Amino acid sequence: MSLRKAHVLNWAVRDSFSRDQFLRMINGNRRLEDVAVRFDPAFNRALDLAAGDRLVSLERKTTGLIIQLLPAGYRLAEDLEKHKDCLVSERAFFETIKKVSEERIRELLDWETDE
């Protein structure tokens, strides 16, 4: 996934307010009072650490940075999956959205009003 998409999902999953707001926004019900998606600089540091531990690869493309899970990252994710009482609300959120396209993320970030 792109770094932009990862940042949006990182913001969206943080709490119930941002999860609700994100779901509403991807369903086309964005409001003027909606806060902008916040890019957390600590997330970049976490990605750098994950890349250093060879959990993910970070590849620069003309479209931006692409993040991909490596075998060790898959194993870690599989281990987390075994703990059903871990990250319950986060899992439910990601199950709800399934897949969000890069195009939809771009639309959310480039949103403008006519007012």
C-alpha positions in Angstrom: 0.0 0.0 0.0 1.1 3.6 -0.4 2.4 5.6 2.4 -0.5 8.0 2.0 -3.0 5.2 2.4 -1.1 3.8 5.4 -1.2 7.3 7.1 -5.0 7.6 6.4 -5.7 4.2 7.8 -3.4 4.8 10.8 -5.4 8.0 11.5 -8.8 6.3 11.0 -8.2 3.4 13.3 -7.0 5.5 16.3 -10.4 5.9 18.1 -14.1 5.4 17.6 -14.6 9.1 16.5 -12.1 8.9 13.7 -13.3 5.4 12.7 -16.9 6.7 12.4 -15.8 9.8 10.6 -13.7 7.8 8.1 -16.6 5.3 7.4 -18.9 8.2 6.8 -16.4 9.9 4.5 -15.7 6.9 2.4 -19.5 6.4 2.0 -19.7 9.9 0.5 -21.1 11.8 3.5 -18.3 14.2 4.1 -19.2 17.3 6.1 -17.5 20.8 6.1 -16.8 20.5 9.8 -14.9 17.2 9.3 -11.3 17.4 10.5 -8.5 16.9 8.0 -6.8 13.6 8.1 -3.8 13.9 10.4 -0.4 12.4 9.3 1.4 11.3 12.4 5.2 11.7 12.1 5.7 8.9 14.7 4.1 6.6 12.1 7.0 7.2 9.7 9.4 6.3 12.5 7.5 3.1 13.3 7.7 2.2 9.6 11.5 2.8 9.6 11.8 0.5 12.6 9.7 -2.1 10.9 11.8 -1.9 7.8 15.0 -2.2 10.0 13.5 -5.3 11.5 12.7 -6.6 8.0 9.0 -6.7 8.7 8.2 -4.5 5.8 9.9 -3.1 2.7 9.8 0.5 1.8 10.2 1.1 -2.0 10.2 4.5 -3.6 8.2 4.7 -6.8 7.3 7.7 -9.0 3.9 7.6 -7.3 5.4 7.7 -3.8 6.5 5.3 -1.1 5.1 1.8 -1.3 4.9 -0.4 1.9 4.9 -4.1 1.5 4.9 -6.8 4.2 7.9 -9.2 4.1 7.8 -12.8 5.3 8.7 -11.9 8.9 5.8 -9.3 8.9 3.4 -11.9 7.7 4.5 -14.3 10.4 4.0 -11.5 13.0 0.5 -10.8 11.6 -0.3 -14.5 11.7 0.8 -14.6 15.4 -1.4 -11.6 16.2 -4.3 -13.3 14.5 -4.1 -16.1 17.0 -4.8 -13.7 19.9 -8.5 -13.0 19.3 -8.7 -10.7 22.4 -6.0 -8.4 21.0 -6.9 -5.3 18.9 -10.6 -6.2 18.9 -12.0 -2.8 17.8 -9.2 -2.3 15.3 -9.9 -5.7 13.7 -13.7 -5.0 13.6 -13.0 -1.7 11.8 -10.7 -3.2 9.2 -13.2 -6.0 8.7 -15.9 -3.3 8.0 -13.9 -1.5 5.4 -12.3 -4.6 3.8 -10.5 -2.8 1.0 -10.3 0.9 0.3 -8.8 1.8 -3.0 -5.8 4.1 -3.5 -8.2 6.2 -5.6 -10.7 6.6 -2.8 -7.8 7.6 -0.4 -6.7 10.2 -3.0 -10.2 11.6 -3.2 -10.4 11.9 0.6 -7.1 13.8 0.8 -7.8 16.0 -2.2 -11.3 16.9 -1.2 -12.4 20.4 -1.8 -15.7 22.2 -1.2 -17.7 24.3 -3.7 -18.8 26.6 -0.9 
